[in-house]
């Protein structure tokens, strides 16, 4: 990677999308793993054929894209099927992300990925320069998830149980942003983060 890669992570409802938008406003290129997953599972997406071969036509919409509610229900009922889906998607997401990150320019670029601690733990791949996690108390996290429309409580709890704990996420990160405040608070945090990353960037020092 020519441009230093900053991993931005955090659990559900912690504000990754908003943080990414604020970073983009500052001129930073962002590669979003969730967006890549959506692209891969759109009609004629690269992952669709393999998903249909493993799970059948019942998880494919009439337009040829992935039926996300149907697939989520299957994964909820059978964790083994979730693992199968991840084994299809994750290598494709990683390949697409590496290609996009390799094209990025600037003092640093951002790779937004929700399951960083779950996949890498305390290990750090050599292409990741810094890891930043967004953090929230659990009660605020749940309130924010529910405010935007959440799956049934049992399904939501299962999704949260599959995510790393706050402690593990914080331990896997170099920097932690507390996002319990307002949008203006987050904007100030992101600007301060940006200033720090620019000042420390190896590309600037080279």
C-alpha positions in Angstrom: 0.0 0.0 0.0 1.4 3.4 -1.0 -1.1 5.2 1.2 -1.2 4.4 4.9 -4.4 2.5 5.8 -6.4 3.5 8.8 -8.9 0.8 9.8 -12.2 2.2 11.2 -14.3 -0.2 13.2 -17.0 -0.5 15.8 -20.1 -2.5 16.6 -23.6 -2.0 15.3 -25.1 1.4 15.9 -21.8 3.0 16.9 -21.7 5.5 14.0 -19.3 4.1 11.5 -21.2 5.5 8.5 -21.4 8.9 10.0 -17.7 8.9 10.9 -16.9 7.8 7.3 -19.0 10.7 5.9 -17.2 13.2 8.1 -13.8 11.9 7.0 -14.8 12.1 3.4 -15.8 15.8 4.0 -12.1 16.2 5.1 -10.9 14.8 1.7 -10.1 11.3 2.9 -10.8 8.4 0.7 -12.9 5.7 2.4 -13.3 2.1 1.4 -16.4 0.6 3.1 -16.6 -3.2 3.6 -20.4 -3.1 4.0 -20.7 -1.2 0.7 -18.5 -3.8 -1.0 -20.7 -6.6 0.3 -23.7 -4.9 -1.1 -22.0 -4.5 -4.5 -21.0 -8.2 -4.5 -24.6 -9.3 -3.8 -26.4 -7.0 -6.2 -28.0 -8.5 -9.3 -25.1 -10.0 -11.3 -22.8 -9.4 -8.4 -19.6 -11.5 -8.2 -20.9 -13.4 -5.1 -24.4 -14.3 -6.4 -23.6 -17.5 -8.3 -21.7 -19.0 -5.4 -24.4 -18.0 -2.9 -27.1 -19.5 -5.0 -25.1 -22.7 -5.5 -24.8 -23.2 -1.7 -28.1 -21.9 -0.4 -30.5 -22.3 -3.4 -32.8 -19.9 -5.2 -34.8 -19.1 -2.1 -32.3 -16.5 -0.9 -32.2 -14.8 -4.3 -34.7 -12.0 -5.2 -36.6 -12.0 -8.5 -34.2 -9.4 -9.8 -31.2 -11.6 -9.2 -29.9 -9.9 -6.1 -29.5 -11.4 -2.6 -32.7 -11.5 -0.5 -31.1 -10.1 2.7 -34.0 -10.8 5.1 -34.3 -14.4 3.8 -30.5 -14.9 4.1 -30.4 -13.3 7.6 -33.2 -15.6 8.7 -31.3 -18.7 7.5 -28.1 -17.5 9.2 -30.1 -16.9 12.4 -31.5 -20.3 12.4 -28.2 -22.0 11.6 -24.9 -20.5 12.5 -23.2 -23.0 10.2 -25.0 -21.3 7.2 -23.7 -17.9 8.4 -20.2 -19.3 8.4 -20.7 -20.6 4.8 -21.9 -17.2 3.7 -18.9 -15.5 5.3 -16.6 -18.0 3.6 -18.0 -16.8 0.2 -18.1 -13.1 0.9 -15.0 -12.4 3.0 -12.4 -13.3 0.5 -14.2 -11.3 -2.2 -14.6 -8.3 0.1 -11.0 -8.4 1.1 -9.8 -8.7 -2.5 -12.0 -5.8 -3.6 -10.9 -3.7 -0.6 -7.2 -4.3 -1.2 -7.6 -3.2 -4.8 -9.4 0.0 -3.9 -7.0 0.8 -1.0 -4.1 0.4 -3.4 -5.5 3.1 -5.6 -6.2 5.6 -2.7 -4.1 8.7 -2.4 -3.7 11.2 0.4 -1.9 11.4 3.8 -3.9 8.3 4.7 -7.0 6.4 3.6 -9.7 4.6 5.6 -10.9 1.0 5.5 -14.3 0.8 7.3 -14.9 -2.7 8.5 -17.3 -3.8 11.3 -15.8 -7.2 12.2 -12.1 -6.2 12.6 -11.7 -7.5 16.2 -13.7 -10.6 15.4 -11.4 -11.5 12.4 -8.0 -10.2 13.4 -8.1 -10.0 17.2 -4.8 -8.7 18.5 -3.0 -9.5 15.3 -2.2 -6.7 12.9 -1.8 -7.4 9.2 1.2 -5.5 7.8 -1.0 -3.3 5.5 -2.9 -1.8 8.5 -1.1 1.3 9.8 -3.6 2.4 12.5 -6.8 0.9 13.9 -9.5 3.3 15.3 -12.6 2.0 17.0 -15.8 3.8 17.8 -17.2 3.0 21.2 -20.5 3.4 23.0 -22.0 2.2 26.3 -24.3 -0.8 25.5 -27.5 1.0 26.5 -26.9 3.9 24.2 -25.9 1.4 21.4 -29.2 -0.5 21.7 -31.2 2.7 21.8 -29.6 3.9 18.6 -30.1 0.6 16.8 -33.7 0.5 17.8 -34.3 4.1 16.8 -33.5 3.3 13.2 -35.5 0.1 12.9 -34.1 -3.1 14.3 -34.8 -6.8 13.8 -36.7 -8.7 16.5 -35.0 -8.7 19.8 -33.9 -12.4 19.7 -32.4 -11.9 16.3 -30.8 -8.6 17.3 -29.3 -10.2 20.4 -27.9 -13.0 18.3 -26.2 -10.5 16.0 -24.7 -8.6 18.9 -23.5 -11.9 20.5 -21.5 -12.6 17.4 -19.7 -9.3 17.7 -16.6 -8.7 19.8 -17.0 -7.3 23.3 -16.3 -3.6 23.9 -13.2 -4.7 25.8 -11.9 -6.7 22.9 -12.6 -4.0 20.4 -10.8 -1.4 22.5 -7.8 -3.7 23.0 -7.5 -4.3 19.3 -7.4 -0.6 18.5 -4.7 2.1 18.7 -7.3 4.9 19.2 -10.8 4.9 20.6 -13.5 7.5 19.8 -16.3 7.8 22.3 -19.4 8.5 20.3 -22.0 8.8 23.0 -22.4 12.6 22.4 -24.0 14.7 19.6 -23.1 14.9 15.9 -21.2 18.0 16.6 -19.2 16.2 19.3 -18.4 13.4 16.8 -17.4 16.0 14.2 -14.9 17.5 16.7 -13.5 14.1 17.5 -13.1 13.3 13.8 -11.3 16.6 13.1 -8.9 16.0 16.0 -8.3 12.4 14.7 -7.7 13.7 11.2 -5.2 16.3 12.4 -3.3 13.7 14.4 -3.2 11.1 11.6 -2.0 13.7 9.1 0.8 14.8 11.4 1.9 11.2 12.1 1.4 9.9 8.5 4.5 8.0 7.1 3.6 9.4 3.7 4.2 12.9 5.0 7.4 12.0 6.7 8.8 10.1 3.6 
